[in-house]
Amino acid sequence: MSAVKFGLDRVLEDAGLRRPLAGRRVALLAHPASVTRDLTHSLDALAALPDLNITAAFGPQHGLRGDKQDNMVESPDFIDPVHRIPVFSLYGEVRRPTAAMMDSFDVLLVDLQDLGCRIYTFITTLRYVLEEAARHGKAVWVLDRPNPVGRPVEGTLLQEGWESFVGAGPMPMRHGLTMGEMARWFIATLGLDVECEVITMQGWQPASAPGYGWPLGERSWINPSPNAPNLSMARAYAGTVMLEGTTLSEGRGTTRPLELFGAPDIDARTLIADMRSFAPEWLAGCVLRECWFEPTFHKHAGKLCAGVQIHVEDPAHYDHAAFRPWRVQALAFKTLRRQQPDYPLWRDFAYEYEHDRLAIDLINGSPVLREWVDDPAARACDLDALATADEAAWRETRSPFLLYPNSNDGLASEICSRLGVRPSQLEISRFSNDNLHVQIQENVRERDVFVVQSFTEPVSDHIMEMLITIDALRSASAQRITAIIPYYSYARSDKKDKPRISITGRLIADMLVTAGANRVLTMDLHADQVHGFFRVPVDHLTAIPTIADHFRQNYDLANMVAVATDAGGAKRVGRFSERLGIPMAIIDKRRVSDTDVKQGEVVGDVRGRDAVIFEDEISTGGTLISTINTLRAAGARSIHAGAVHGVLCGPAIERLREAAIDSIVVTNTVYVAPEKQLDKLT
């Protein structure tokens, strides 16, 4: 995994990002894990910035300082002794910020490390502050952090009427979203009219080993709540949290809370054996070990408990794609009920101040799991069928809100929406040795399958993902496999212009065919001859009509001229100018290096005109910047750019941010991350 920058890191480093906060009162919602890479708390780090006016802070459940050990232990408001600002508790007398609290700031920064589980109350607090911000006309910035358990989804959806402080909305137990993505989903689902900015992470790769969501080896783990001491707990939590609704100990009062469970009156060894017998496939990806423990507080305090520890820390036996903690814990409940039908399993108490509904049902967002456990005739496949359907529905629901897709999930979802079909599901993860693992999660036998993947950064990873996916589809007996590659980056490697080099565009084409692609669909190849590298049919589409229509509908064409950055692009720009009925000009270009070019004279009349530079792609921006400078020197009145592929790599964003260009238009063949989205970019 490459070096990851959290949202907090980016705000601290980039004064430009903070510029919209100038002159506004800023508050912070945080907890103990809200720290920088060097472990400075975000409140201290932000308060030290001379251009920020921090006027208040907020703490969620367990408090800003994380000093409240157990659930349902409230935190008071207080005055921060260092910064002399009020610290308001959102788990004290109120769960929602009051009007007086909202009046203490203009912008609320949310910097909370989540665990990726619906019941973890920080996401409910996020919902509440978004709702109150909409009501009071305040802004919210989410400084995004990793979902430490990555993208997998598991569990049944919370059903209507079961919303609570541990159930903020209709999502499964393991939702696979970051806090920033969750904010986007809340705003859309609840129809909130609120100013919300997500400061995204850079370099977060949720499928990469060894952390699979958490940047293991790069960042220290700080407890986001007192009983979340490590990554193993986070991985198991979507299952072990259900123990809070039972009489079994979840390990509170031990050094491994929420990684183990037990009680004085169970036989752990027999329990594990019977779990393996009843649903062995549900135990994949982890190791269960018989253990003994004596809690120092909480359930069964001071009593010796026979227990089971769920081990997910060792790469030798942890399989990120296969491990399903919700099913593991459900299986433990079911097995105990089968062994001891009268066991007093369900704990009847006021859970999160709810008196009328069982805790286990509140935790699961419905009575479905409890009823399955208590039904002697219920089989593993019965619960699996319910959960699998809900999981597939949630993957589709969450797709538009993902900020860190593999390559172009958004485009794939849009294609499916236009066609009225559901995106098929596959799981992409990595083994501990960094090898990719792809599993197709539905039946594709004798089906036409379309695989959508742009070859964007990290290019090699995305190529391998597509190759392995195509091979997996072929092995699963798909009838025809079409590789949809909106951006084929190796189209730039189309000839042998130096000795002892590879014509990589042809090599990748051969690999795709060898993997099993029966057809390829791509757009606006940098070099048309790459079309001929494939030994299967190729549909080479162009976005020129789409971009031309955009300019026709949004710009005055009367004074416009289309500009080719060099003679090689003249044919492409000629088609663009003909489509719009405008003249064209060409600039003489000499490439100095991969990122820099030198331009000469303009061939054509641009003085006093509105110039639109048309390219197949904007990569580092070197050619575009040189063209802008040449056109300005030649007297162009305004300058715009249109490109099919907005690659925007390397120094492109910094170059374009300062460039004297009026607008830039690109298509969605390449996913443009939020941190690359400029005001002048459409």
C-alpha positions, 0 to 999 in steps of 0.5 A: 500500500502506498503512503496514505494521507488522511483527510486531517493530514491534507487539511493541515498540509494544504493552506489552499484546502483551508482557504474556505474556512477563513473568517469562519468559526470552526468546531471539531467533532473528534475522539482519542483516535483523531490524531495525525501521523505523529500522534498529535491530536487533531484539536491541538494540530488544528488549533495551532494553525494561525488561519483557523479560528477554533471556537468549540469541540464536540465528543461522541460516545465515550467522550472527546478524551475516550475516558468512559469505559462502558456503554451507556456511561455519559460524558459531561460538557467541559472547558478544554483546559489548554485551548479554553473552548467549550467541549460539548458532549453528544453522549450526555444530556443530549445525543443531538447538538442543541441550538445553543451548541450549533450557534458556537460555530459556522463549520464543523470538522468531523474527524472520527475513526470508525470501525465499519460497523452499523452499530458503532454509534459514531455514524449515528452521531454523524447523521445527527450533526448533518441533520442539525447542520441542515436545520441551522444552516451550518456547514460540515466538513468530514475529514475522511479516515479509513474504514479499517475493515475495508469494503466487504459487506455482510449482514441483513439490512436494518428494517424500517421501524428499527432505527435507533442510536445503534441503527442509523439507517437501512444498511447491513451490519458491515457496510464497507463505507468510510465516514465521508462516503457515509455522509454522502449516503446520509445526505442523499437518503435523507434528502438533506440540504446541507453544505457538506465537504468531504476531504478525501484521503489520498492513496487509500487502497482498501483491498491491499494487504496486509491491512485490507483497509487499515494502513498497517505498518504506516499508522499507529492504531489508537483506540477509537473507543476503550474496547477497540484496542487493535485491528483484530477486534475491528475485523471481528466486531461486526459479529462479536458486537452481537454478544452485547445482546446476550448473556455470553461475555464478549470479553469486556474486562479482559485484554482481548475484548470483542475478539472472544466470547464465553461463559462459565456454563458452556463447553467451548471445545464441543461448541467449536466442533459443532459449529464446524459440523453445522456450517463449515463454510461460515468459518472460512478466513479465521481460526477459532481457538478454545480458551479460558478467561476471567473478566475483571468487570462486566458480565461474569466478572470474577468467574472462570469462563470457557471461551472461544477466541476468533483469530484474524491477526495472522496472515497465514490464516486470515483471509480477508475476502472469506472471513464473515464475522457476522455469520461466525457469531450467528453460527455460535448462537445457533450451535449453542441453542442446538446444544442447549435449547433452554439456554438463557441466551438473550439478555433482556435489559435497557440497551441504549435506553430502549426498554421495549425491544430486545437488545439482540433485535436492536443490534441486528435491526430486526428480529430476523437473526434471533428468530433464526437462532431460536427456530429448531428447523432453521438451516444455515442456508435459510439465513444465508439466503436472506443475508445474501440478498440484502448484501447484494442490494446494499452493494448496489445502493452504496455504489454511487457514494464510493469515493475510492473505487477500484478504477471506474465503479461509477461509470459501470454503475451508470452503464447499468442504470442506463440499461436497467440492469443490476451490476454483478458482484465480485470480490477483489482482495489481496493475499498476504503476499500481495497477490490479487484474489478475484471471486465472481459472486454469482452464476455467469454460466452461458451469460454475456458478461461485460467487464468495465475497467479503465487502465488508470493509476495504479495502472498495473493493478488495474490491468491485473484485476481485469486479466484475473477477472476475465480468466475467472469468468472464463473458468466460470463458463461465461458464454462471451466476455467483453472487456470494456476499457474506456481508457487504454493507457498503453495506447501511447506505447504503440511503436518501437521508437527506441532500440530494445523496448517493448511495444507494450500496447500490443503486449497488453492486447495479447494478454487480454485475449489470452485471459479470455476476452472475446471482444474489446470496447474502448474509446479514443485510443491515443494511437489508432493503430493500436486497434489492430493489435488485438486478435479479437473484434474491437469496437473503437468508440469516440466521445467527440460528438458528446464533447462537441454537443457540450460546447454547442449547448454551453458556449458561444461558437460564433467566435470559437476556433478549435486548436490542435496541440500538434500535427499528430492531433490534427485529424482528431481536432478536424473531426471536432471542428467539423462537428461544431462548424468552426475553424481550426488551428494547429501548433507546432510541437516538439516533445522534450521529455515525458512531461515537458514539451516545447511549442513554436508557431500557431498555424491559423488565426486565434487572435481575439478569438475563443480558443478550445484546445481539443486532446484525446487525454490530459495526462501531466498537463505539460502539453496543455500548459504550453499550448495555453501559453502559446495561445495567450502570446498569440492573442487568444481572447479566452482559452478552453480545453476539451479532452476525452480522458482526464487522467490528470496525473503527476503535476497536472492539478498544480499546473492547471490550478494556476493556469490561465485557462477558463474551463476544462471539459473531460468525460467520465472514462477516467475517475476523477478523484475529489482532490483533483476536481477544480472549479474550472473542471467539468 
